[in-house]
Amino acid sequence: MTAAARDGIVLAVDGGGSKTDLALLDQDGELLGHARGGRSQVHYLGVDGTVEVLRALLEQAARQAGLDPRAQPIATSGYLLLAGIDLPEEHAALERGMAAVGWSRELTIGNDTDALLRAGTDRGWGVAVVAGTGVNCLGRSADGREARFLSFGDISGDWGGGRDIGVAALAAAVRAADGRGRRTVLERVLPEHFGVADPLALAQELHLGRIPATRVGELCPIVFSMRDQDAVCAAIAQRFSDEIAGFVRAAATRLDLLDSDADVVLGGGVHRGVDAGVIAMIASAIHAFLPRADVKVSPSDPIAGAALFGLDALGAGPQARARARAALDAVVMR
């Protein structure tokens, strides 16, 4: 591809605490290149670390597209939407870091909840809740007002990410094993998952770092799969449902949306990993205060939302947007 053909290229990035997707598309919605890597959250890596993760992914995607990643800018419109960009200070720090690399003529930096809302609805407003490594929410009204949350984890009262659920499950198993808590099937299945003797041994392996703490999230689907068999699992699943509904209630209340037919878009690895029964629990809790809401798991990954924003900025039509969504769904959600 010649340098002149760079006009009309979209750079789309969705990044979080466990994975990052980067895509290059043309103005017709054709996927030119896609790369997936590890986490890119500034809270963990700092600005320089985040930029380096993205640089490596951009090089992969550019080579797929037949572009020289050293020739900048590589794109006309870029949307960099990452978990952990929650405060103006964080936004400004990453903006300074990205200004130095010049990957796109126009670059918008934002939060991954923006990407999820765009991926889940074409209306431009509603409520999006991400439950991945952590949990966060964005509410946006039809007139553009927004409700956002700190999303700092424990210190801002957040619960519902994969790590939260895994820790709750392991804590329940340990308490059952040492006599402090209710007996639960988790005493058996969690150690089996990691190939250790019992919950106490599992806790010790994690404490000593012989099992990486990042693997705690692997316990999340086990909890949900056994909620109909085990009261402890059922209680954790109920708490998850209540927490997601709590985010939606707060956002809808702050934006005066309780009488609306808002789309409520659920996304992230936790929401995608649960069965229809858990989503029905969440929808039922939301409909108690937002009865006209359309509650749904996003049909596409947030990277599609970042790409759609980029195409919107170029004035692309519905065919280009549909082509981009389908192409990204094929490579990201397989």
Contacts in CASP RR format, 6 or more apart in sequence:
PFRMAT RR
TARGET T0000
AUTHOR 0000-0000-0000
METHOD contacts of the structure
MODEL  1
MTAAARDGIVLAVDGGGSKTDLALLDQDGELLGHARGGRSQVHYLGVDGT
VEVLRALLEQAARQAGLDPRAQPIATSGYLLLAGIDLPEEHAALERGMAA
VGWSRELTIGNDTDALLRAGTDRGWGVAVVAGTGVNCLGRSADGREARFL
SFGDISGDWGGGRDIGVAALAAAVRAADGRGRRTVLERVLPEHFGVADPL
ALAQELHLGRIPATRVGELCPIVFSMRDQDAVCAAIAQRFSDEIAGFVRA
AATRLDLLDSDADVVLGGGVHRGVDAGVIAMIASAIHAFLPRADVKVSPS
DPIAGAALFGLDALGAGPQARARARAALDAVVMR
1 65 0 8 1.000
1 66 0 8 1.000
1 67 0 8 1.000
3 71 0 8 1.000
6 67 0 8 1.000
6 73 0 8 1.000
6 74 0 8 1.000
6 75 0 8 1.000
6 76 0 8 1.000
7 76 0 8 1.000
8 26 0 8 1.000
8 27 0 8 1.000
8 75 0 8 1.000
8 76 0 8 1.000
8 77 0 8 1.000
8 314 0 8 1.000
9 24 0 8 1.000
9 25 0 8 1.000
9 26 0 8 1.000
9 27 0 8 1.000
9 32 0 8 1.000
9 74 0 8 1.000
9 75 0 8 1.000
9 76 0 8 1.000
9 77 0 8 1.000
10 23 0 8 1.000
10 24 0 8 1.000
10 25 0 8 1.000
10 26 0 8 1.000
10 27 0 8 1.000
10 29 0 8 1.000
10 75 0 8 1.000
10 76 0 8 1.000
10 77 0 8 1.000
10 78 0 8 1.000
10 79 0 8 1.000
10 307 0 8 1.000
10 310 0 8 1.000
10 311 0 8 1.000
10 313 0 8 1.000
10 314 0 8 1.000
10 324 0 8 1.000
11 22 0 8 1.000
11 23 0 8 1.000
11 24 0 8 1.000
11 58 0 8 1.000
11 74 0 8 1.000
11 75 0 8 1.000
11 77 0 8 1.000
11 78 0 8 1.000
11 79 0 8 1.000
11 80 0 8 1.000
11 103 0 8 1.000
11 104 0 8 1.000
11 107 0 8 1.000
12 22 0 8 1.000
12 23 0 8 1.000
12 24 0 8 1.000
12 25 0 8 1.000
12 78 0 8 1.000
12 79 0 8 1.000
12 303 0 8 1.000
12 305 0 8 1.000
12 306 0 8 1.000
12 307 0 8 1.000
12 309 0 8 1.000
12 310 0 8 1.000
13 20 0 8 1.000
13 21 0 8 1.000
13 22 0 8 1.000
13 23 0 8 1.000
13 40 0 8 1.000
13 54 0 8 1.000
13 57 0 8 1.000
13 78 0 8 1.000
13 79 0 8 1.000
13 80 0 8 1.000
13 81 0 8 1.000
13 82 0 8 1.000
13 303 0 8 1.000
13 306 0 8 1.000
14 20 0 8 1.000
14 21 0 8 1.000
14 81 0 8 1.000
14 82 0 8 1.000
14 112 0 8 1.000
14 115 0 8 1.000
14 301 0 8 1.000
14 302 0 8 1.000
14 303 0 8 1.000
14 305 0 8 1.000
14 306 0 8 1.000
15 21 0 8 1.000
15 39 0 8 1.000
15 40 0 8 1.000
15 41 0 8 1.000
15 81 0 8 1.000
15 82 0 8 1.000
15 83 0 8 1.000
15 112 0 8 1.000
15 302 0 8 1.000
16 39 0 8 1.000
16 40 0 8 1.000
16 41 0 8 1.000
16 82 0 8 1.000
16 83 0 8 1.000
16 84 0 8 1.000
16 112 0 8 1.000
16 132 0 8 1.000
16 133 0 8 1.000
17 39 0 8 1.000
17 40 0 8 1.000
17 41 0 8 1.000
17 44 0 8 1.000
17 83 0 8 1.000
17 132 0 8 1.000
17 133 0 8 1.000
17 134 0 8 1.000
18 38 0 8 1.000
18 39 0 8 1.000
18 132 0 8 1.000
18 133 0 8 1.000
18 214 0 8 1.000
19 36 0 8 1.000
19 37 0 8 1.000
19 38 0 8 1.000
19 39 0 8 1.000
20 36 0 8 1.000
20 37 0 8 1.000
20 38 0 8 1.000
20 39 0 8 1.000
20 40 0 8 1.000
20 53 0 8 1.000
20 54 0 8 1.000
20 57 0 8 1.000
20 82 0 8 1.000
21 34 0 8 1.000
21 35 0 8 1.000
21 36 0 8 1.000
21 37 0 8 1.000
21 301 0 8 1.000
21 303 0 8 1.000
21 332 0 8 1.000
22 34 0 8 1.000
22 35 0 8 1.000
22 36 0 8 1.000
22 54 0 8 1.000
22 57 0 8 1.000
22 58 0 8 1.000
22 60 0 8 1.000
22 61 0 8 1.000
22 303 0 8 1.000
23 31 0 8 1.000
23 33 0 8 1.000
23 34 0 8 1.000
23 35 0 8 1.000
23 61 0 8 1.000
23 303 0 8 1.000
23 306 0 8 1.000
23 307 0 8 1.000
23 328 0 8 1.000
24 31 0 8 1.000
24 32 0 8 1.000
24 33 0 8 1.000
24 34 0 8 1.000
24 61 0 8 1.000
24 62 0 8 1.000
24 64 0 8 1.000
24 65 0 8 1.000
24 67 0 8 1.000
24 74 0 8 1.000
24 75 0 8 1.000
25 31 0 8 1.000
25 32 0 8 1.000
25 33 0 8 1.000
25 307 0 8 1.000
25 311 0 8 1.000
25 324 0 8 1.000
25 327 0 8 1.000
26 32 0 8 1.000
27 76 0 8 1.000
27 311 0 8 1.000
27 314 0 8 1.000
27 316 0 8 1.000
27 320 0 8 1.000
28 316 0 8 1.000
28 319 0 8 1.000
28 320 0 8 1.000
28 323 0 8 1.000
29 307 0 8 1.000
29 311 0 8 1.000
29 316 0 8 1.000
29 320 0 8 1.000
29 321 0 8 1.000
29 323 0 8 1.000
29 324 0 8 1.000
29 327 0 8 1.000
30 323 0 8 1.000
30 324 0 8 1.000
30 327 0 8 1.000
31 324 0 8 1.000
31 327 0 8 1.000
31 328 0 8 1.000
31 331 0 8 1.000
32 61 0 8 1.000
32 64 0 8 1.000
32 65 0 8 1.000
32 66 0 8 1.000
32 67 0 8 1.000
33 61 0 8 1.000
33 62 0 8 1.000
33 64 0 8 1.000
33 65 0 8 1.000
34 61 0 8 1.000
34 64 0 8 1.000
34 328 0 8 1.000
34 331 0 8 1.000
34 332 0 8 1.000
35 56 0 8 1.000
35 57 0 8 1.000
35 58 0 8 1.000
35 60 0 8 1.000
35 61 0 8 1.000
35 64 0 8 1.000
36 57 0 8 1.000
36 332 0 8 1.000
37 53 0 8 1.000
37 56 0 8 1.000
37 57 0 8 1.000
38 53 0 8 1.000
39 45 0 8 1.000
39 53 0 8 1.000
39 133 0 8 1.000
40 50 0 8 1.000
40 53 0 8 1.000
40 54 0 8 1.000
40 82 0 8 1.000
41 50 0 8 1.000
41 82 0 8 1.000
41 83 0 8 1.000
41 84 0 8 1.000
42 50 0 8 1.000
42 82 0 8 1.000
42 84 0 8 1.000
42 85 0 8 1.000
42 90 0 8 1.000
42 93 0 8 1.000
42 94 0 8 1.000
43 84 0 8 1.000
45 52 0 8 1.000
45 53 0 8 1.000
47 93 0 8 1.000
47 94 0 8 1.000
47 96 0 8 1.000
47 97 0 8 1.000
48 97 0 8 1.000
50 82 0 8 1.000
50 94 0 8 1.000
51 97 0 8 1.000
51 98 0 8 1.000
51 101 0 8 1.000
54 80 0 8 1.000
55 101 0 8 1.000
58 69 0 8 1.000
58 74 0 8 1.000
58 103 0 8 1.000
59 69 0 8 1.000
62 68 0 8 1.000
62 69 0 8 1.000
62 74 0 8 1.000
63 69 0 8 1.000
67 74 0 8 1.000
72 101 0 8 1.000
72 102 0 8 1.000
72 103 0 8 1.000
73 102 0 8 1.000
73 103 0 8 1.000
73 104 0 8 1.000
73 105 0 8 1.000
74 103 0 8 1.000
74 104 0 8 1.000
75 103 0 8 1.000
75 104 0 8 1.000
75 105 0 8 1.000
76 104 0 8 1.000
76 105 0 8 1.000
76 106 0 8 1.000
76 314 0 8 1.000
77 104 0 8 1.000
77 105 0 8 1.000
77 106 0 8 1.000
77 310 0 8 1.000
77 311 0 8 1.000
77 313 0 8 1.000
77 314 0 8 1.000
78 103 0 8 1.000
78 104 0 8 1.000
78 106 0 8 1.000
78 107 0 8 1.000
78 108 0 8 1.000
78 310 0 8 1.000
78 313 0 8 1.000
79 107 0 8 1.000
79 108 0 8 1.000
79 110 0 8 1.000
79 115 0 8 1.000
79 305 0 8 1.000
79 306 0 8 1.000
79 307 0 8 1.000
79 309 0 8 1.000
79 310 0 8 1.000
79 313 0 8 1.000
80 94 0 8 1.000
80 98 0 8 1.000
80 107 0 8 1.000
80 108 0 8 1.000
80 109 0 8 1.000
80 110 0 8 1.000
80 306 0 8 1.000
81 109 0 8 1.000
81 110 0 8 1.000
81 111 0 8 1.000
81 112 0 8 1.000
81 114 0 8 1.000
81 115 0 8 1.000
81 302 0 8 1.000
81 305 0 8 1.000
81 306 0 8 1.000
81 309 0 8 1.000
82 94 0 8 1.000
82 109 0 8 1.000
82 110 0 8 1.000
82 111 0 8 1.000
82 112 0 8 1.000
83 111 0 8 1.000
83 112 0 8 1.000
83 130 0 8 1.000
83 133 0 8 1.000
83 134 0 8 1.000
83 136 0 8 1.000
83 151 0 8 1.000
84 90 0 8 1.000
84 111 0 8 1.000
84 112 0 8 1.000
84 136 0 8 1.000
84 151 0 8 1.000
85 91 0 8 1.000
85 94 0 8 1.000
85 109 0 8 1.000
85 110 0 8 1.000
85 111 0 8 1.000
86 111 0 8 1.000
86 136 0 8 1.000
86 148 0 8 1.000
86 149 0 8 1.000
86 150 0 8 1.000
86 151 0 8 1.000
86 152 0 8 1.000
87 150 0 8 1.000
91 109 0 8 1.000
91 110 0 8 1.000
94 109 0 8 1.000
95 109 0 8 1.000
98 107 0 8 1.000
98 109 0 8 1.000
106 313 0 8 1.000
108 309 0 8 1.000
108 313 0 8 1.000
111 136 0 8 1.000
111 138 0 8 1.000
111 148 0 8 1.000
112 130 0 8 1.000
112 136 0 8 1.000
112 302 0 8 1.000
113 128 0 8 1.000
113 129 0 8 1.000
113 130 0 8 1.000
113 136 0 8 1.000
113 137 0 8 1.000
113 138 0 8 1.000
113 148 0 8 1.000
114 128 0 8 1.000
114 138 0 8 1.000
114 309 0 8 1.000
115 302 0 8 1.000
115 303 0 8 1.000
115 304 0 8 1.000
115 305 0 8 1.000
115 306 0 8 1.000
115 309 0 8 1.000
116 128 0 8 1.000
116 129 0 8 1.000
116 130 0 8 1.000
116 138 0 8 1.000
116 265 0 8 1.000
116 267 0 8 1.000
116 268 0 8 1.000
116 298 0 8 1.000
116 302 0 8 1.000
116 305 0 8 1.000
117 124 0 8 1.000
117 126 0 8 1.000
117 127 0 8 1.000
117 128 0 8 1.000
117 138 0 8 1.000
117 139 0 8 1.000
117 140 0 8 1.000
117 265 0 8 1.000
118 124 0 8 1.000
118 304 0 8 1.000
118 305 0 8 1.000
118 306 0 8 1.000
118 308 0 8 1.000
118 309 0 8 1.000
119 265 0 8 1.000
119 298 0 8 1.000
119 299 0 8 1.000
119 300 0 8 1.000
119 301 0 8 1.000
119 302 0 8 1.000
119 303 0 8 1.000
119 304 0 8 1.000
119 305 0 8 1.000
119 308 0 8 1.000
119 325 0 8 1.000
120 128 0 8 1.000
120 263 0 8 1.000
120 265 0 8 1.000
120 296 0 8 1.000
120 298 0 8 1.000
120 299 0 8 1.000
120 300 0 8 1.000
120 305 0 8 1.000
121 263 0 8 1.000
121 265 0 8 1.000
123 142 0 8 1.000
123 263 0 8 1.000
124 140 0 8 1.000
124 142 0 8 1.000
125 139 0 8 1.000
125 140 0 8 1.000
125 141 0 8 1.000
125 142 0 8 1.000
125 144 0 8 1.000
125 262 0 8 1.000
125 263 0 8 1.000
126 139 0 8 1.000
126 140 0 8 1.000
126 141 0 8 1.000
126 257 0 8 1.000
126 262 0 8 1.000
126 263 0 8 1.000
126 264 0 8 1.000
126 265 0 8 1.000
127 137 0 8 1.000
127 138 0 8 1.000
127 139 0 8 1.000
127 140 0 8 1.000
127 247 0 8 1.000
127 248 0 8 1.000
127 251 0 8 1.000
127 252 0 8 1.000
127 257 0 8 1.000
127 262 0 8 1.000
127 263 0 8 1.000
127 264 0 8 1.000
127 265 0 8 1.000
127 293 0 8 1.000
128 137 0 8 1.000
128 138 0 8 1.000
128 139 0 8 1.000
128 264 0 8 1.000
128 265 0 8 1.000
128 266 0 8 1.000
128 267 0 8 1.000
128 298 0 8 1.000
129 135 0 8 1.000
129 136 0 8 1.000
129 137 0 8 1.000
129 244 0 8 1.000
129 247 0 8 1.000
129 248 0 8 1.000
129 264 0 8 1.000
129 265 0 8 1.000
129 266 0 8 1.000
129 267 0 8 1.000
129 271 0 8 1.000
130 136 0 8 1.000
130 137 0 8 1.000
130 267 0 8 1.000
130 268 0 8 1.000
130 302 0 8 1.000
131 160 0 8 1.000
131 161 0 8 1.000
131 162 0 8 1.000
131 240 0 8 1.000
131 244 0 8 1.000
131 266 0 8 1.000
131 267 0 8 1.000
131 268 0 8 1.000
131 269 0 8 1.000
131 270 0 8 1.000
131 271 0 8 1.000
132 161 0 8 1.000
132 162 0 8 1.000
132 267 0 8 1.000
132 268 0 8 1.000
132 269 0 8 1.000
132 270 0 8 1.000
132 271 0 8 1.000
133 161 0 8 1.000
133 162 0 8 1.000
133 163 0 8 1.000
133 217 0 8 1.000
134 151 0 8 1.000
134 153 0 8 1.000
134 158 0 8 1.000
134 160 0 8 1.000
134 161 0 8 1.000
134 162 0 8 1.000
134 163 0 8 1.000
134 164 0 8 1.000
135 151 0 8 1.000
135 153 0 8 1.000
135 158 0 8 1.000
135 159 0 8 1.000
135 160 0 8 1.000
135 161 0 8 1.000
135 164 0 8 1.000
135 243 0 8 1.000
135 244 0 8 1.000
135 247 0 8 1.000
135 270 0 8 1.000
136 149 0 8 1.000
136 151 0 8 1.000
136 158 0 8 1.000
137 147 0 8 1.000
137 148 0 8 1.000
137 149 0 8 1.000
137 151 0 8 1.000
137 247 0 8 1.000
137 248 0 8 1.000
137 250 0 8 1.000
137 251 0 8 1.000
138 146 0 8 1.000
138 147 0 8 1.000
138 148 0 8 1.000
138 251 0 8 1.000
139 146 0 8 1.000
139 147 0 8 1.000
139 148 0 8 1.000
139 251 0 8 1.000
139 252 0 8 1.000
139 255 0 8 1.000
140 146 0 8 1.000
140 147 0 8 1.000
140 255 0 8 1.000
141 255 0 8 1.000
141 256 0 8 1.000
141 257 0 8 1.000
145 255 0 8 1.000
146 255 0 8 1.000
147 250 0 8 1.000
147 251 0 8 1.000
147 254 0 8 1.000
147 255 0 8 1.000
149 156 0 8 1.000
149 158 0 8 1.000
149 247 0 8 1.000
149 250 0 8 1.000
150 156 0 8 1.000
150 158 0 8 1.000
151 158 0 8 1.000
152 158 0 8 1.000
153 159 0 8 1.000
158 164 0 8 1.000
159 239 0 8 1.000
159 243 0 8 1.000
160 239 0 8 1.000
160 240 0 8 1.000
160 243 0 8 1.000
160 244 0 8 1.000
160 270 0 8 1.000
161 220 0 8 1.000
161 270 0 8 1.000
162 216 0 8 1.000
162 217 0 8 1.000
162 220 0 8 1.000
162 269 0 8 1.000
162 270 0 8 1.000
163 216 0 8 1.000
163 217 0 8 1.000
165 217 0 8 1.000
165 219 0 8 1.000
165 220 0 8 1.000
165 223 0 8 1.000
165 236 0 8 1.000
165 240 0 8 1.000
165 270 0 8 1.000
166 216 0 8 1.000
166 217 0 8 1.000
166 219 0 8 1.000
166 220 0 8 1.000
166 223 0 8 1.000
167 216 0 8 1.000
168 223 0 8 1.000
168 236 0 8 1.000
168 239 0 8 1.000
169 186 0 8 1.000
169 190 0 8 1.000
169 219 0 8 1.000
169 220 0 8 1.000
169 222 0 8 1.000
169 223 0 8 1.000
169 233 0 8 1.000
169 236 0 8 1.000
170 186 0 8 1.000
170 190 0 8 1.000
170 199 0 8 1.000
170 202 0 8 1.000
170 203 0 8 1.000
170 206 0 8 1.000
170 216 0 8 1.000
170 219 0 8 1.000
172 181 0 8 1.000
172 182 0 8 1.000
172 184 0 8 1.000
172 186 0 8 1.000
172 232 0 8 1.000
172 236 0 8 1.000
173 184 0 8 1.000
173 186 0 8 1.000
173 187 0 8 1.000
173 190 0 8 1.000
173 191 0 8 1.000
173 199 0 8 1.000
173 202 0 8 1.000
174 199 0 8 1.000
174 200 0 8 1.000
174 202 0 8 1.000
174 203 0 8 1.000
175 181 0 8 1.000
175 182 0 8 1.000
176 182 0 8 1.000
176 183 0 8 1.000
176 184 0 8 1.000
176 186 0 8 1.000
176 187 0 8 1.000
176 199 0 8 1.000
176 232 0 8 1.000
177 187 0 8 1.000
177 198 0 8 1.000
177 199 0 8 1.000
177 200 0 8 1.000
178 200 0 8 1.000
182 231 0 8 1.000
182 232 0 8 1.000
184 230 0 8 1.000
184 231 0 8 1.000
184 232 0 8 1.000
184 233 0 8 1.000
185 226 0 8 1.000
185 229 0 8 1.000
185 230 0 8 1.000
185 232 0 8 1.000
185 233 0 8 1.000
186 199 0 8 1.000
186 222 0 8 1.000
186 223 0 8 1.000
186 226 0 8 1.000
186 230 0 8 1.000
186 232 0 8 1.000
186 233 0 8 1.000
187 198 0 8 1.000
187 199 0 8 1.000
189 222 0 8 1.000
189 226 0 8 1.000
190 199 0 8 1.000
190 202 0 8 1.000
190 219 0 8 1.000
190 222 0 8 1.000
191 197 0 8 1.000
191 198 0 8 1.000
191 199 0 8 1.000
191 201 0 8 1.000
191 202 0 8 1.000
193 218 0 8 1.000
193 219 0 8 1.000
193 222 0 8 1.000
194 202 0 8 1.000
194 205 0 8 1.000
194 211 0 8 1.000
194 215 0 8 1.000
196 202 0 8 1.000
196 205 0 8 1.000
202 211 0 8 1.000
205 211 0 8 1.000
206 213 0 8 1.000
206 216 0 8 1.000
220 270 0 8 1.000
220 273 0 8 1.000
221 273 0 8 1.000
221 274 0 8 1.000
223 233 0 8 1.000
223 236 0 8 1.000
223 237 0 8 1.000
224 233 0 8 1.000
224 237 0 8 1.000
224 273 0 8 1.000
224 274 0 8 1.000
224 275 0 8 1.000
224 278 0 8 1.000
225 275 0 8 1.000
226 233 0 8 1.000
227 233 0 8 1.000
227 234 0 8 1.000
227 236 0 8 1.000
227 237 0 8 1.000
227 278 0 8 1.000
228 234 0 8 1.000
237 278 0 8 1.000
237 281 0 8 1.000
238 281 0 8 1.000
240 270 0 8 1.000
240 278 0 8 1.000
241 278 0 8 1.000
241 281 0 8 1.000
241 282 0 8 1.000
241 285 0 8 1.000
242 285 0 8 1.000
244 266 0 8 1.000
244 282 0 8 1.000
244 285 0 8 1.000
244 286 0 8 1.000
245 282 0 8 1.000
245 285 0 8 1.000
245 286 0 8 1.000
245 288 0 8 1.000
245 289 0 8 1.000
246 285 0 8 1.000
248 264 0 8 1.000
248 286 0 8 1.000
248 290 0 8 1.000
248 293 0 8 1.000
249 286 0 8 1.000
249 289 0 8 1.000
249 290 0 8 1.000
251 257 0 8 1.000
252 258 0 8 1.000
252 260 0 8 1.000
252 262 0 8 1.000
252 289 0 8 1.000
252 290 0 8 1.000
257 290 0 8 1.000
258 289 0 8 1.000
258 290 0 8 1.000
259 292 0 8 1.000
260 290 0 8 1.000
260 292 0 8 1.000
260 293 0 8 1.000
261 292 0 8 1.000
261 293 0 8 1.000
261 294 0 8 1.000
262 290 0 8 1.000
262 292 0 8 1.000
262 293 0 8 1.000
262 294 0 8 1.000
263 293 0 8 1.000
263 294 0 8 1.000
263 296 0 8 1.000
264 286 0 8 1.000
264 290 0 8 1.000
264 293 0 8 1.000
264 294 0 8 1.000
264 295 0 8 1.000
264 296 0 8 1.000
265 296 0 8 1.000
265 297 0 8 1.000
265 298 0 8 1.000
266 279 0 8 1.000
266 282 0 8 1.000
266 295 0 8 1.000
266 296 0 8 1.000
266 297 0 8 1.000
266 298 0 8 1.000
267 297 0 8 1.000
267 298 0 8 1.000
267 302 0 8 1.000
268 302 0 8 1.000
271 279 0 8 1.000
271 297 0 8 1.000
272 297 0 8 1.000
279 295 0 8 1.000
279 297 0 8 1.000
282 295 0 8 1.000
283 295 0 8 1.000
286 293 0 8 1.000
286 295 0 8 1.000
287 293 0 8 1.000
287 295 0 8 1.000
299 329 0 8 1.000
300 325 0 8 1.000
300 328 0 8 1.000
300 329 0 8 1.000
300 333 0 8 1.000
301 328 0 8 1.000
301 329 0 8 1.000
301 332 0 8 1.000
301 333 0 8 1.000
303 328 0 8 1.000
303 332 0 8 1.000
304 324 0 8 1.000
304 325 0 8 1.000
304 328 0 8 1.000
304 329 0 8 1.000
304 332 0 8 1.000
307 324 0 8 1.000
307 325 0 8 1.000
307 328 0 8 1.000
308 321 0 8 1.000
308 324 0 8 1.000
308 325 0 8 1.000
310 316 0 8 1.000
311 317 0 8 1.000
311 320 0 8 1.000
311 321 0 8 1.000
311 324 0 8 1.000
312 321 0 8 1.000
END
